[in-house]
């Protein structure tokens, strides 16, 4: 029998704090809207047959944060294996810095990254514990829909190079460099009387409409939550998940003017427009989805630790990094995360010692006939599509940023270049990407035997 629990916490800071997500330092002193952590706890008949999924309005999930939450829950929920606790980030660029080394701390009353980590860990652990303890027999079902949210973020030019957010009005503009995914994967949970209790929703797009703010914000997920609760009830629980979207963004390379004009006609902000599109898709999906007769769905959760082939920086990468580093020097910035990553590329490129294999924890779950495959990377879309296309499950949801994995670009992306497809922000490349796809598919075959 499936037992499901929900909980959430507001972790908006009460003091100023550094904001994660750009190359320059920002300090948030007020909130545009609440930062939220949401927990969904699922358990079968055995205590070890479980998953506690915790989504945070953060840019990334650091390894220390994950360890801190698991450590706290080891005391609060000793019956839950620590590896069955999974943290996800929505990839907003307007939330807290939770790790040292990104930006110089200004001193004063601004929260340190260590304080922010403890603040988030406490709220995440409390939400997870409450979700687990509040589990009761509930029904679950899957659905699929479409809503235009994310767009491919690289422009490709005639000479073969690609640029993130590159201009398309140039004479040498050749194409948008890749595919974009407007699919939505939805997991509904109902009370035993058929009333909707909550939903998990995977959108293949980072939450970065207003990514340059100096205020805290959950970005478009705030409006999505508001719109869904307006339509389905104020107590609705919403677990936001970022689908495979390492090369996706809500920003437009084409149709920017047309979209702005239509939003003016409707009187909507871009985030409100996204929320309406998403809620329309969820509503249509719900209309075609009925609760199952009982809470007896198959549930399984497999955790694997992979050793993936690392990306080796080349002398050409080092040459580019050196030129970019000189620009940082001219700006007077040699200590923030970006110039430090550039120095790492300069030091390691073309060296005789190959980087060690990259350790990555992945989670593959079966919830009825829905598969959920989670990984720690900013996973370029092609890998997510490969998993979905070859999965034995009737529907497969691929979720990124279940941990801290940096970007995982494709071979095509590395040829084009641009931010996100370079060793400065990639520890794993196409060889490791193929390994990740294959190992994920093997886990899916284990959980869906006889379905291939």
Steps between C-alpha positions, in 0.01 A plus 500: 500500500637841400511758779567861398574813702547866410655798675659837422695778668575865420877551523513863386790652699432754773836670447693616192681221314707441188300396192613206284498489123712762325871565452480817709402537864146594596358554846132447571343715771133433426282240334287535189323178605556204730773242465344162568611146574243229425521135606320197360544179700405166347516166677396147421438214738864490615676799660796459263268506199470876493600837358499846655515758220586853608486785249669830589481843338878506459746530213668169587514231766851490645652180633538653849131601502394148403720353774364748754137414422567126505689533828212687664248247372708210628404624846143599414416199280741218586281250317557673162825408321693821435555422133121497448488874581534699177541878471416692182561860395264702280805692373378846584778761478344709777555287808764451767869425462554189711870430429818693567721605210248648259521867596690711751294544815440871576487461877248673722156349550503306172449128562803285425464202265540271803210674673291471184579131466392435859186710448396305189599162648286558807191590299555216251545241775193624690285483186630153413436370852147641508422357156620156609310503829180623334490216243167331452341287228458720196445436134743593225481531124704641214425735214678679219446836332667789320572861594747734333743604775857417398688581181836389366743770605778475240510676165709324234696700243631428152854422617368225730540675835210542739432774753275493803227761449667598173332753272292356218477819290862458387571422133694189597224356722439144379263328742394439855762248608273229641161362594271633769254304712157632600383177662370491858512189717245500782453271797164556671425387856143477628342444838304179540179697433632610158587861590831624362771516769804604301702458185860467390569690181810478281564791263811476279613856569697676777311763702684800356261757355628769740843355565682830560296632793650620826196364681417145602251324278383154397460644149218352289435217747345758734238595241451134402420410861261793534317416176469129581365576847253749358361227276529192724484632854725699736624190683639335185858374542730558200838329457691697232756304299738617228509259208809447284578858396873570499464680165151643561381834636177703524672777300405546136749499212213544255154656539601723792316806363193301406481337841540834680224653289258216574573518873426874494169428331413246769635710788732223621861481608720235342484293817120524512484395135708192580283420801182514293647276231615247759170506692303461175707189416458356850126566495458330162708206622293467818175504304621190317638324809296316762622372836574126511268274703747457786845587638663178383729634226841345449773707662877453487801727545847408376809704595826458309841663528661529159861569408478700178776578251618858569539777245866569420583865428715556191778754428245690290270516803790634707572768241141619509494488882820707516352773280179503705700509822686809380165671455418412861832650608419820315168517686682453829344161576735207553345336808135428417389163371532577128870601485580215738336252263695652211827452688405137556464448125831676433677278753351168389468524122707255303674369811643148521260401778143438395234623744355238730159350414213720611279353771128555441206377707191424292149405608254298294148447630188318396169651612231286345582512132688832522880494502700781659871518416697762694861607464715783646597674176381797300422239239488605136164417353617238250596263781160535662332429168715191446392363839135576435503355148659171606332458840285187547251696715175640355610845617842613618584819684868605492598743777828689528678676790442220751833602648792705364629375166573811291418490127504183295517607132474292185767459235304734273490762772875478567569554130292816504640624831355774717435518873375169632692303237855557624727333756479801734148390594503134391662211686339235277467502121344287225669173601363533851167613360465180300591302812237684703232426239593131482514450877170683549335282236634187670337610825173566318512150351555361851189680628284429195590139413341356192395845375772554239 
